[in-house]
Amino acid sequence: MASSAAPPPRAPVGELLAGRYRLERRIGQGGMAEVWVATDTDLDRRVAVKWLKTNLASDPIVAERFRREAIAVARLNHPNIVGVHDVVAHEGRQAVVMQLVDGKSLRQLLDSQKRLGPELTIHIGAAIAGALDEAHRNGFVHRDVKPGNILVTSDGRVLLTDFGIAKGLQPGDEDLTSDNVMMGTAKYLSPEQVRGRRLDGRADLYSLALVLYECLAGRVPFLGETDADTALARLQRDPTDLGHLRPTLPIGLVNLIHKTLARNPAHRPQTGSDLRAALLAVDTSPPPIDGTPAEPPPRIANPPTRALGAGPGVPGDPHISGAVPVTRTDDRTPATAPAPETEQRDPTPAGPVPVGTPARQDAQRWTPSLVVVGGLVVIALVVAGALFVGLNQGDSADDLTIETIVPADEPDAVADEQIDDATDEAGDVAAGPVSIVDVLAWDPDGTNGTENNGQASLALADGSTSTAWPTECYSDKYLGGKRGVGLILSLSAPSAGRLSVDALNGPYQLEVYASTDEAAPADLDGWTRIGDNNFGDDPATVTTDVDVAATHLLLWLTELGPDDACSNANPYRGRLGEVSYQP
């Protein structure tokens, strides 16, 4: 009996498209098209042909997007943009004939090398920033800047390709995408793309900054369990500081990438030309290293220990014992957009969890000048005189209000009796003992505003890591789209000092905020972040210098680790313990 099965589709190798382009071999394919090496028989040159897939050829919108890509790129003349030679139709399928690039995609390069050096990253970034500037000046926003659309040749040339979802910047330009569809790849979307707002070239610059971040860190800063989680993450938290992931990176490069990752487009470089110039101006020298041993954190009861060398970090980075990299100034603000809740439950607290070594925040060391030392001597004399008068008048020294005078030529010089880094900005830092008098579990995106509040006081230091405040259990480590959850600590009096807390589940991300208001702010906008974003793969002690006369402090968890006490459906939970405050 003869078989009734349909014959396999004919391989198009050797096929002549539009009577001119002879297909040789397929070199790649995506969701929409195949890419072939072909020979232009009229001009006797090799080209690349991007040929629409058969199953999409009948879709008029997809076909029109193909045609628009050819029109968009054909108008651009830039050494870092893959050129378009022709657009043809063959057997009802649109095809774009392009410049053939002998190289590999940045995606392939990162998959094989994981991370790149700062010099190569700057070279790639400057090239693509220049290409984007050309596109933007000609009225197009790319909308899909990602490693897969960046080509790198063996001789070091870098080219931007695939303008398939590019959109005109003029008000009259029609967009062929649905209003409720985010065009682009989730990991590289800008905040304005996620929010569905009108785009301009600054959205492409944000996406490029995500690519450069991945080149240096080996991973993108925002990643969730689904594309939706990944896209929303950039609206809810800041990226982890590159300076923490790779302390040897040039400070100027780290600062520039984080600036370009600002949620507000007005805070980014405004043009591709601006970003290119800033990248090329970066000093690629490693950050200065101060050999002064880091000051140990304040001692707490039963301090946690861990074997030397264990801790969060990036493999391959040099470890310099006792050296503290100089960190950049971080003026980023927390996200404010509310987010939906996820399925969660409230299990009983887990048992003891081993705690890692203290996670020190990098800090720039301060060497006092002679003027500052002289000023401190004056301060000491003023304090001593005030104490002498107070004691002779029968008053307690704790009741005295002492005005500190700082030399006028050193406006930022600050010190207390321990000559530490605490400041007296408001002039009303408590002179006597200050303590934590209230603890509130806070969940502003939850249904009732709190989370396991009955166990909040368990977070206070008691010498045991088995007593702690637990969050509820979540289905993903980024709290299912919430901005975060945490603990509000109320102090007995306004005070600068040092806050210590044990993060008992890893990985974790923990931010610290302060308020000088009489009442704790009711929304995250009302808090001021202090210090850097603290993170780690293992449990650790986090210490933060509080340099304002704070009345309330906020411990804010934005990433949770797995917890065996949780269910398989909701396996992630955070635990905070051994919270202490030293004025």
N, C-alpha and C positions, 0 to 999 in steps of 0.2 A: 504494500500500500504506500502510495506516495505521501510524504509528509506535507501537512498543511501549514507548518510554521512559516512565519514571514522571514524572508532572507535578512541577514544582518545588514545594517546600514553601510553603504559604501564608504570606505575611508577616503577622505578628500585629498590625500597626499597627491601632489601633481596636478590638482585641479586648478584651472585658470579662472580667477575671479574677475568679473567685469572685463574679460578679454585681455587682461593686462598683468595681474598679480598671481604668480604661480606658487601655490602652497608647498612648502618643503617639510616642515615638521612642527608639531604643536609643542610649545614651550611652557604653557600654563593655561589655567582656566579658573574662573571665579563663578559667582552665582549667576552672572548675567551673560558672560561671554567667554570665548576661547581666544587665546593669543597664539598666533602662528608666525614662524619665520617664513618669509616669502621673497621672491625675486620680482622686482619691477622689470618686466621684459621690455618696456619702452626705453627706460633709462639705464638698464643693466646695473641695478644696484639692489642690495638686500634691504628689506624693510620689515617692519612688524605689522601684522594685520590683526586687529581686534574685531572678532566676528561674533555677532549676536547669536546666542544659542537658539536652536530650532524651536524649542518650546516657548520662547518669548518673542519670536519674530512676528507673531500675529497681534501682539499688544501694541497699539498705536502710541501709547504714552512712553513705553520703553524705547520704541524705535525713535521717537522724537527726542528723547534724552540722548540717545546715541548721536543723532544728528547735531544736537546742540553742543555736545562735547567737541565734535570736530570744528564747529564754528567758533566756539570759545577759544580753543587752543590755537587754531589757525591764526587768530588775531594777535597772539602773543609771540613776541620775538625776544627770547631770553636764553642765555646759555645754560641755565639751570632748569629749563622746562622742556620736556620731551616734545619735539615738534610734530605737527600733523601735516601730512602731505596731501591726503585725499580722503574723500568719503564716497563709498560706492554701495550699491545694492546688488546682491547675487542670490538668485533663487528665493527671492522674497525676504532675505536676511540682510540687515544693515551691517556694514563693515567700515571701520576707520583704519586708514593706512597711516602708520606713524614711523618716526625715526626708530631704528633698531639700536638699542643700547646694549653693549657688550659688558655686562656686569651682573650684579645680584641685587635683590631688594634689601633694604635695611632690616626688614623682618628676618630674612635669612641670615644676615650678619649677626643680629642679636641672638637668634636661636643658637648659633654656633659659638659665639664669644660671650654671651650673657651680658657683659658690661663693656663699655668703651672708655678710653681715656679722655680727659677733659679737652685736649687739643683737637682730637678727631671729632668730638662732640661739637665743639665750637665751629669747626670747619663745616660740618653737616648743617648745623643750625644757621650759620651765616648764608650758606648757599640757598637753603630753602626759604629763609626770610627774604632774600633778594627776589626769588622767584614769586613768592606771594605778593611782594610789593608791586611787581609787574602786573600780576593778575588783578590786584585791587585797583591799580591806577587805570586799568582798562575796563573796570566795571564788573568784575567777577569775584565772588567769594567761593573758595574751593569746597568747603564743608566736609571734607573727608581726608584731612591731613593725618596720616598714620604711617608707621614703618613700611607697610606693604605697598604704599604709593610713593616711596622714596627709593630711587635707584642709585647704587654706588658702583662706579666702574673700577677696573683694576688700576687705572692711572690716577684715581682720586677724584674724578668728576662726580658731582652729586646732582641728580635731576629729579624734579617733581613730575608725577604723571597722574593719569586718571582723573580728569575733570568731569566725570560722568554725571555727578550730581551737583555740579557748579550752578550757582544761581546769580542772575544779574542783580546789581546793586541799585539800579534805577527803579523808582516807584512804579513805573509802568511795566517792568519785566514780569512776565507770567512765571509762576512757580508750578512745575508739573507734579509736585508732591502734595499729599493730603495735609490739611491743616493740623491734624492730630497725629502725624507721623514724624518722629525725630529721624531726620536723614543723617547718616554717618554711622561710624562704628562706636559702640557704647563707651569703650574704654578711653576714647579720644574726643568725646564731645565737650563743647564749651558749656558753661552754666546757662547761657542764653539759648543754646540749642535745646537743652533739657527743658527749659521753661517755655519753649515755643515762641520766643520773642523774635522780633526782626533782627537780622544779622547784618554785621558789616565785617570788614577785614580783621578786626580785633578778635573775632571768634576763631579765625584760622591761626592767629598768633598764640592763643591759649592752647589750641590743639598741638601746635608745634612745641610749646613748652612742655606738654605732657610727653611728647616723643623724646625730647632732650632729657627730661627727668628719667625716663626709662633707660636711655642710653647710659646714664651715670649710675643709677641705682640697681639696674637689672630687673626692675619691675615697675609697673605703673603705680601711681600713688593711690588710685581708687579702684577697688576690685570687690565685687559682691558675688553672691551665689547665682544671681541671674543678671541679665543685661539691665533690667530695670533697677535692681539694687546698685549695680555699678554706676549707672547714670546718675541716680539720686545722691550717691555718696558725696559728690563734689558740691552739693548744695548744703550738706550737713556738717562737714568738718574740713579742716585744713589738711593739706598733704603733709605727711611726715617730713620733718626737716632733713633735706639732703645732707646738711652739715653733720647730722648725727649718723646717718647711714654710711657716709664716707668722709670722715673728719679731715682727710688730706686734700679734699677738693678746694680749688681756689675760692676764697670767700666771695669775690666779685661775681663769679659764675653762679654760685648758689643763690646769692641775693637776686640776680637778674632773673633766673628761672622762677623763683618764688614770686617776684614782682609780676612776671608775665602770667602767673597762675592766679592772679587776683580775681575774685568773683566779679567785681565791678569792672567793666571794660575801661572805664575812665582812669583806673589806677594802673593799667598795663601800658607798655609802649604803644604808641598810637598808630604807628605804621610799620610795615615790614622793613622799610629803610631805617627807621629808628632802632628796631631790634637788631638788625644786621650790624649797624654801627656800634651798638652797645656790646654785642658779642665780640666783635673784632678788637674792642678796646679793653677787654678783660685781661687783667694781669694773671697769667697762668702759673705764677709761682705758688707753691703750697702755702697754706696759712702759717703765720708765725707760731712757734711753739714755745711756751714758757716752761722751763725745766723745774720750776718750783713745785714741790709735791702738793697735790691737792689737799685742801683742808678736810679732815675727816668729818663725817656727819655727827650730829649730837648723839650721844650714847643713849640707847633705850634698853629697857629691861629685856633680858634674854635676847641679845642681838642675833639676827639670823646670820648664818655663815654658808659659804659655798666654796668649792674648790677654786683656787686661783686660775683665772683664764676663762672660766665659764661665764657666759653672759651674752646678751644680744650683740650682734655685730654682723659684718659682711665678710665672708671668707676672702682671704687674700689681702685685706688691709693690714698694714704694719701696726703693731701695738708698741707704744712707747711707754715704758713703765714710769709712772710718776709725772708724765707730761700732760698738760692741759691745753688742747687746741683753743685758739681764740675764736669765739663764735660771733655770728652776725647778729645784728639787731633785728628783732622780729616784731613788726607792728601790725601783723595781720589780725583781723577781728573774727570772732566766731560766727558761724552761720546762724541765721534767724528764721529760716523758713520752717514752718511746722511740717511734720511728716506723719504718715499713718502709722498706727500701731501694728504689731504682729502678734500671732498666737504665742502665748506665754503661760507659765504656771509658776507657783510659788512653793518650791520644795522646802523641806527642813534643811537647816544649815548642814553643810558637809563637815567632815572631821578635819583634823589638822592637816595642813598643806605645807610642805617644805618651802621655805622662803629663801630667795637668792640674796646675793650680796647687794649692798646699797647701790642704787642706780643714780650716780652723780650726774647732775646737769653740768655740761661744759660751761665754764665761766672765765672771762678775761680777768687775769690777776691784776691787782692794783698796787703799784709801788709808790708810796707817799713821797712827795717832794719836801724839801726843807721848809717851804712855806706852810704846807699842810701840817708837818710835824710841829712847827711853831704855833700854828693855830690850835692844835690839840693840846699843847701845853697851856695855852690861855684858857681853853675850855676846862681843863682839869682844875686850874686855879679857881675859876668861877664856881665849878661844882663844889670844890672843897670849901670855899668861903660860904657858899649857901648852906651847906651841911652844918658848918660850924655855928652860923647864926641860928639855924633852926634848932639845933640841939640845945643851945644856950637859952632858947626861948621855951624849951620844954615841948616842942612839937616833934612828932615822929617824922623821920626822914621820908617815909612813904607818902606823907601828906604834902610834901613840898612840890611846887611847880617851878622847874628850873628852865629858864630860857637859854637856849644854846646859841652862841654867836659863831658864825662861820666866816672865815676871812673873805673879804669882798673879791679878791683876785682869784679865789678858788671856789666858785659858786657851787660846784658839784662835789666838793670834798665833804664827806660825811663820816661820822664815827660815833660809837658809844663808849661806855667805860671799858668794853672789851676790845675796842678798836676793830669792830667787825664791819660788815657792809650794810647794816641797818640804817635807815635814814629817818629823820624827824621832819618830814615835809610840812606837816600841818602845825608843828610846834606843840602838839598835844599828845604825844606818845606817852603812854602810862609809865610812870616811874616805878611803880610797885609791881608785884607779881600779877601776871595776866593769865587767865586760864580759859579753857573752853567750857562754857556754861550751858550750851544747848546744841543738840545735833538733830537735824531734820533730814530725812530721806526725800529727795526731790526728783520728780518726774514730770516736767512741765508739758510733755506731749502725751501723758497718760490720761486716763479717765478721771482720776481724782487728785492728780497733782503730786502724789507721793508713791513710794514703792518700798514695801516692807518696812514701813516707818517704825513699827514696833520693835524692830531689831537694830535700829540706827545707832543706839547708844553702845551696842556691842563693838562698834568700831574703835572706841576709845582705848588707849593703851592700858593694858593690864598685865603685861608680861607674857601673854599667851596668844599665839596665832590661831588657836582653835576657836576663839571667840571673835567674830567678825560680822560686819554687815554684808549680807548677800543681796545682789540684785535678783530679780526674777529670772527664770530661764527663757532663753530666746531661741528662735529657729535659725538665726544667723548671727555671726559675731559682731555685726554692725547694728544690732538691736532692731532689726527689721524696719529700718528707715527712720527711727527716732534720731533726734539730734544727740541724745545722750541721756544718762541718768547720773545722779550723784548725791553727795551729802553736803548740806549747808551747816557750817560750824559758826556759832555765835560766840564772840569773845566777851569777857567780862568788862573790858575797857578798850578803847582804840589803841592799837599796838602794832609796831613793826616787829619782826622776829623771824623765826624759822619754823616751818611746818614739815612734819614727817609723817609718812603713811606707808603701810605695807600693802602693795598690790599682790594679792594672794593667788590669783589665777593668771596664767600667761597663755598666749600673748595678751597684752593689754595696751591700751592707749589712755593716758590720764592727763588731763589739763587742770590747772589750778587758777581760780579766779578770786578776786578780792572786791570788797565794797567798803566804802567809807560812810555809807548812809546809815541812818539810825535803824531803819528796818531793812531786812534783806530784800533785794530786788525781786520782783515777781516774774521777771522774764530775763532770758539770757542776755538780752541787749543791755540790761542795766548793770551787768558785771564787767569788770576789767580783767583781762587775762594777764597773769604775771608769770614770768619765766617762760621756758620753752615747752613744747609738747613732749611729755614723757612717754616712752614706749619701751617695750621689751618682749622677748619671746618667753622669758621665764619669770616666775615670781620674784619680786625685788622690793627693796625699800626705796622710796622716792622722797627726796628732801627738796624743799623750795624756799628760797629766801623771800620773805615778804617785806618789801621796801616802802610800803605806805602805812599810814596809821589806820589799819584795817579794823572794821567792826565785825565784819562777817567774811568768811572764806568759803569757797565752793570747790569741792573735789568732784571732777566731772569726767566720767568714764565714757569713751566713745568707741571702744573696741573691747570685746570680751573674749575670754578663753574658754575652752571646753571644760566641763565639770561632770565628773562621774555621777554626781548626785542628781543630775538632770536626766530627762527622758531622751530617747533617740530622736524624737520629733523636735525637741527644743533643747539642744545639748549645750548651749553657751550661757555662761553666767560669770559675773564679776564678783569679787569679794575684796573688801577693804577692811584692814584692821590696824591695830597699834598706832592709831592716830594720836599725835602729840604736838604740842605747840610750845616753843621756847621763845619768850620775848627777847 
